[in-house]
């Protein structure tokens, strides 16, 4: 039997986003992250009560984690570390206020590589059918690149397939310098080499 993932979702007043995500999928646990404010607390609790009824009918543990005042990032960091230590995690960043979504993404990027290996980030369109998914480990690789390496990656993505000579010309850098960067990026699994051409590796290509 495959491992049942934990869904960690940013959560506001609307349960439709979470219902759409859990429909037809199996999760062992659902954790909802929500901001605790005097204005919104009752509305969030009402939405959570409705969603919890659905969770019970599906036989899935469901919990609401309140985030209060300051320290959103460190609180979410602790929750993600805990959950990634126990199971694979899907971090669903579609519902809830923007400050919550940004805090959750920041917390994820701060995680150790060991925990990042267990987390996949998912964002779905609110008014249209479009899903953006990224393994956190791949996103962390891109964020960790220095400026020159980022330039090499983005030029490779824009050109789709490119040679060392073309990249050197586009970047205005000597071939040995570009070649060294390309070799480093190939070793990291960010850029792939096919014959004499370079292109973003599949998991990176779908993000860019």
C-alpha positions, 0 to 999 in steps of 0.5 A: 500500500502506498504511503498516505500523504499529509495535506497542509493547506492555507485556509480562509473562509472558503472550503471549496478549494480544499474540497476540490483538492481532496476529491478523489485523492487519499490523504492520511491527515489534513492540516489547515493553517489559518490566521486568528483575527477578531474579525475572521475567527468565527467565519474560519471556525464555521468553515472548518466545522463544515469541512471537518464533517467531510473529513470524518465521512472520509475517515481522515484526521483533520486539524485546524492550526491557528497562527496568531499575530507575529511569527507566522513563518516560524510557526509554519516552519515547525508544523512542516518540519513535524509533518515531513518527519512523519510522512510525505507532505503536500503544501497546498497554497490556494486558499487563505489570505496572501500573507498566509500563502507567502509565509507558508512558502517562505517557511518551506524554503527555510526547511532542511534538505531532508525535509524538503525531499518529502514536500511537494508544493501545489497552487491551483487557479481560483477562477480557471483550471490551472495547477502549478506543482513543484517539488520543494527540493527543486525550488530550493535548488533554483533559489540557492543559485547565484546570480550568474548561474540563474542567468545561465538557467534562464537563458537556457529556458528561454532558448529551450535548447542551446549550445555552449557557443550560443549561450556564451554569445548571449551571456557575453561570457567566455566559453570556459566560464559558461562551461564551468557553470553548465557542468555545475548545473548538470551535476545539480540536476538543474540543466540537462545535456543532450548531445552538444545541447543544453536544456532545463531538466524536466522538473525545472522546465515545468516551473519556468 
